[in-house]
């Protein structure tokens, strides 16, 4: 009976150690995710102006050709817009 108790205690000790290691891993992954989110935010902040300018210029050219983004579709092109674009190309 005492041998089984020793075996169980050893298993419990290994399980506790594995749980501690998993907790450390989770903590590290959360920190990495936080750093990645911060880096992504910085990247988006840095490139935001140029992307907006390019999008504005493209929209301006399309608008001059009679093709406008549909506000009721969240600013996406509708099928009608695409057909109009194909006809002008």
C-alpha positions in Angstrom: 0.0 0.0 0.0 2.8 2.4 0.8 4.4 1.8 -2.6 1.2 2.9 -4.3 1.1 6.0 -2.2 4.7 6.8 -3.2 3.8 6.2 -6.8 0.7 8.5 -6.6 2.7 11.2 -4.8 5.4 11.1 -7.5 2.7 11.3 -10.2 1.1 14.3 -8.4 4.4 16.0 -8.1 5.1 15.5 -11.9 1.6 16.7 -12.7 2.1 19.9 -10.6 5.4 20.5 -12.3 3.8 20.1 -15.7 1.1 22.5 -14.7 3.6 25.1 -13.6 5.4 24.7 -16.9 2.2 25.1 -18.8 1.4 28.2 -16.8 4.8 29.7 -17.7 4.2 28.9 -21.3 0.8 30.5 -21.3 2.2 33.6 -19.7 5.0 33.8 -22.3 2.5 33.3 -25.2 0.2 36.0 -23.8 3.2 38.4 -23.5 4.3 37.6 -27.1 0.7 38.2 -28.3 0.6 41.5 -26.5 3.9 42.5 -28.1 2.7 41.4 -31.6 -0.5 43.4 -31.2 1.5 46.5 -30.2 3.8 46.0 -33.2 0.8 45.5 -35.6 -0.7 48.7 -34.2 2.5 50.6 -34.9 2.8 49.2 -38.4 -0.8 50.2 -39.2 -0.2 53.6 -37.7 2.9 54.1 -39.9 1.4 53.0 -43.1 -2.1 54.4 -42.6 -1.6 57.7 -44.3 -0.1 56.3 -47.5 -2.7 53.7 -47.9 -5.5 56.3 -47.4 -3.9 58.5 -50.0 -3.7 55.7 -52.5 -7.2 54.6 -51.9 -8.4 58.2 -52.2 -6.6 58.6 -55.5 -8.0 55.3 -56.9 -11.6 56.3 -55.7 -11.1 59.7 -57.4 -10.2 58.1 -60.7 -13.0 55.7 -60.5 -15.5 58.4 -59.6 -14.5 60.5 -62.6 -15.3 57.4 -64.7 -18.7 57.2 -63.2 -17.9 54.3 -60.8 -18.7 55.0 -57.2 -18.5 52.8 -54.1 -21.9 51.9 -52.8 -22.4 53.4 -49.3 -25.2 50.9 -48.6 -22.7 48.1 -49.1 -20.2 49.4 -46.7 -18.1 51.1 -49.3 -17.6 47.9 -51.4 -18.0 47.7 -55.1 -21.3 46.1 -56.2 -21.8 43.9 -59.2 -23.1 46.9 -61.1 -19.9 48.8 -60.4 -17.8 46.0 -61.6 -19.7 45.6 -64.8 -19.4 49.4 -65.4 -15.6 49.1 -64.8 -15.3 46.1 -67.2 -17.1 48.0 -69.9 -14.8 51.0 -69.6 -11.6 48.9 -69.8 
